[in-house]
Amino acid sequence: MTLVITPQIGRRRFLAGGLTATGALLLPTRLFAQAGQGGLVATPAQTAGPFYPTTLPADIDNDLVVLRGSDARAEGVVAHVMGRVLGLDGRPIAGAEVEIWQCDAHGRYLHPGSVGSRPRDTAFQGYGRSTTAGDGTYRFRTIRPVPYAGRTPHIHFAVTAPGRPPLVTQMYVAGEPQNAADFVYRGIRDPRQREAVTVPLEPANGIEAGALAGRFDIVLGVLG
């Protein structure tokens, strides 16, 4: 059975749709690639996982490395992730809300169910939000994602825009050896969609010394 997401489903309920009653991951049985003009393919939907924050942090801006009012800086390698939110026709989508969440450098999420042998990095925001500009652009300053038990490095994304189906997906790092064994990544059957969520992170020359940068364009499908 395929879960149909409609605009009437609230964000919290939609994001929680990737979980069973026991908190296990629930993956779609099939992924369909919507193709648009100019060869664009809709970004594949993926599970939200069990670690979307139960309570959002007080600071929910697009810089996850430094918390407002704190001098502490998150551990890990700084990564600037940027891109555009587009329609299948290639036109930019302004006013789309883009959310991200990921684990810290210790492999811990901003979630009470995320446990581990190392304490959570309290200087890492763990969650961020940005609204796309008129040209569809968004930008986040975060850390390079790290692996944890059972998963390759990744960043969760949720995108909502008026008149478009909501999307939850994940961004992966190109060249990570764990990608090939990651069951969520392998679940993307269409090679074009898999390539679309696999992002090279390279030195952020001219942006921030010692940091990395990557471009992740997100293509939203159409309401069915």
N, C-alpha and C positions, 0 to 999 in steps of 0.2 A: 504494500500500500504506500502511495506517495502522499506526503503531507502537503497540502495546498496552503500557502501563506496568502492572506488577504490584507488589504490596508486596514481593515477593522480590528485586526489583532494588535493589541498594544505592544510597545517595545519590550517590556519586561517579559511578557508571555511569549513573544516571538523569539527572543534570545534564549529563553528557557526551553524552546522547542527542540533543542539538540540534546535534551536529557530525558531519560526514562524516570519513572517514579523512584527508582533506587539511586539516581544520580549517575548512571552509566551513560556513556556516549551513545547517541542514536544518529546513525548516518543514513542519508537517503539511499535507497536501493539502486537508483540510477541517476546519472547526471546528464542533462540534455544541454547541448551547446546551441544557444541562439546566435545566429550569424546576422550581421548587419551589412550595410553598404561599406565599401572600402576594405572588406576583409576583417572588420572588427568582430570579435566574439565576446559574448557576455561573460563577465567574470563568474567563475563557478561558485555556487553556494556551498558552504561547508558548515560543520557543526560549530556552535558557539562554545562547546565544551562545558565543563562543570564549574569554571572559575570566573565567570562574569561577576564583577563586584556585587555583593549583596547590599553594600552601602557605598555610595560614591564618595570619593575624597572631597575635602573642602576646596581643594585646588583642582579644577578640572579643565585647565587650559591646555594648549598644545605643546608645552614644554614639560616633559615628564622627568627631566634630569634634575631640576631645581624646584623645590617647593616654595611657594610664595611665603615670604617672611622668615625663611631659613637660610643659613649660610652653608649648610651641608649640601653635598653634591652626590648624586647616585653613583654607586659603583658600576664598573663596566665601561665599555668603549662607547662613546657617544655616536649616535647614528641619526642623520637627518633623513627622514623619509618624506618624500613629496610626490605630487603627481596631480592628475586631473580626474574628475568624475565626469564621464561622458555617457551619452546615449548610444545606441547601436548605430545611429546615423552619423556619429562622430561629433555631434554638437555638444559643447560643454554644458553642464548642468549647474547653474548657480543656486546658491541657497541650500545645498544638500548638507545634511549633518553627518559628519564622519566621526566615529568613535573608534578608539583603539584600546586594547588592554593586553598585557603580556606579563610574564614572570620577570622578577628582578634577576640580578647577576648570580643570586644563590639558588635560582630555580623556584622561587616562591611567588605566588600570586597574591594580590590584594583581596584575599578571600579566606574565611575561617577554615575552609576545608583543605586548603593548600598547606601541607605540612612537609617537614624535611628536617635533616640533621643540623642545618645551619639556620640562624635566625633571619627573619625577613629584613631586607634593607629598607629601613623606615625613611630613608632619604629619597627613595624612588617613588614617584607618584603612582605608578601602576596602571593608570587609566588616564586617557586624554580625550579631548573633544575639539573639533574644529568645524567651521562652516565654510563651504566653498565660496570663492569670490565669483565675480561676474564671468570670468574666463574658466570657471570650473576647478580652479586650483585649490589645493589644500597643502598643509605642511605640518610635520611634527618633528620635534627634537626629543629623541628617546635614547635607548641604548641598543646596541647590537643584540638581537635575541640569542639566548643560550639554550642548550638542550636540557631536558630533565628526563626522568625515568619514562621510557616508552615514547618520547616525542623528540623530533628534530626541532631545531630552532625555528620559531615562527612568531608572528604578531597577528592577533585577532583584529578584524575590522568589522564594523557594522555601519551601513550607510542607509539613510532614509532621505527620500526626496519626494516632493508633491507629485502625484500622478505616476509614480514609479513603484514597482514592487520593492519592498525592503530587502536588503541583502546582508547576510553575514558570511564572511569569507576569512581566509587566512593568507598572509604573505610569508613566503619562504625565502631563504637565502641561497642564492646560486652557489653551487660548488660544495655544499655541505654533504659529507659522506653519509650522514644519517638519513638524508632525504629518501634514498632508495628503499629503506626499510620502514619508513613511517607509514602506518596504515591509513592515515587520513590523506596524506599526500598521494599515496598510491591509488586512493579511491577516485582520483580525477582521471577518468579514462581518456578524455579527449586531449591529445598532445598539445593542441593550441591553447586550451584552457590551462593546462599544467604549466606551459611556458609563461602564460600571462601572470601567474601568481608567483613565479620564481624570479627573484630580483637580485642582480649583482649589487653588492655593497662595496664601494670603492673609495679611495681617499677623497675626503671632502675639500679638495683644493679650492681656496678662495672663499670657503664658507666658515670652517673652523679647524684650526690646527689640531692634528691628531685624531680627528673625527672621520667617520665614514658617511657616505651619502648614497641613496638609491632612489630610483623613480618607480613608482607603482601607480599606473593608471588603472582606474576602476570603471568598467563598462556595465551599466545597468540595462537589464532587459526591459521588455514591455509587459504591461499588465495583460494577462491572458483572460 
